[in-house]
Amino acid sequence: MTVAKSTISSQYQTTLPKKVRELLNMRANDKIEFKVDPRSNRVFIKKAESIDELADKWTANIHSGKKPLQDADKFYQTRKARI
């Protein structure tokens, strides 16, 4: 696990340490996501996926010639009936 520190400015801004930027392959204007665990008082940071990355994931699951799912409830009911 990598540990790095950063200071919060008076305008509540901080800089990601170089070590973290390199590990996450971050560049200027990239987006990050914060996940907060209030029980442990920890914050997890990860690089947010771009629209292009999300689109690639979705289109990778689409098979040519196959119709897209229209009714999710009906789909799961027929699968449940088969099990």
QUICORDA-V294816 format. One line per field, one symbol per residue. psi: psi as a letter, one per 20 degrees, with the letter a starting at -180 (. if undefined). burial: b if it has 9 or more other C-alpha atoms within 8 Angstrom, else e. Layout:
BEGIN
psi = ???
burial = ???
END
This chain:
BEGIN
psi = pppqqqqprijkqrppqggggghjlqrpjqqqqpppnhhikqpppqpqqrgggggggghhjpppipqqphnhggghghghhh.
burial = eeeeeeeeeeeeeeeebeebbeeeebeeeeeeeeeeeeeeeeeeeebeeeeeebeeeeeeeeeeeeeeeeeeeebeeeeeeee
END
